[in-house]
Amino acid sequence: MNRSIGMERVYFLGDYKSLRVTDYANDIPEELALNEEFMTNLRSLQLEAAERAYYSYSLLSKELKDETEIDFERLNILIELETDTYKKLIELYNSTKEEK
């Protein structure tokens, strides 16, 4: 039986505006869904992707307002963190396939 996992983050921007970021992973094979380390990393990846989306939105918003000082270092850290988590998921996925 395949499983699903979803995540929704709402960032309040002020002035009654908000940014809603959602992510859903469907058809996760049961052997992976029962692997706690894999699911923890998958949840982390979803949250990291949401943080990156919010920060990218913030940078774009600043750029459109003609603010000159943009912190690309923070964006790069978020991208690296997300990439590392994605690599962990691939390793866990491959180790699950090798066990069969």
Beta strands, then each sheet from edge to edge (+ up, - down):
strand 1: 3-14
strand 2: 17-28
sheet 1: 1+ 2-
end
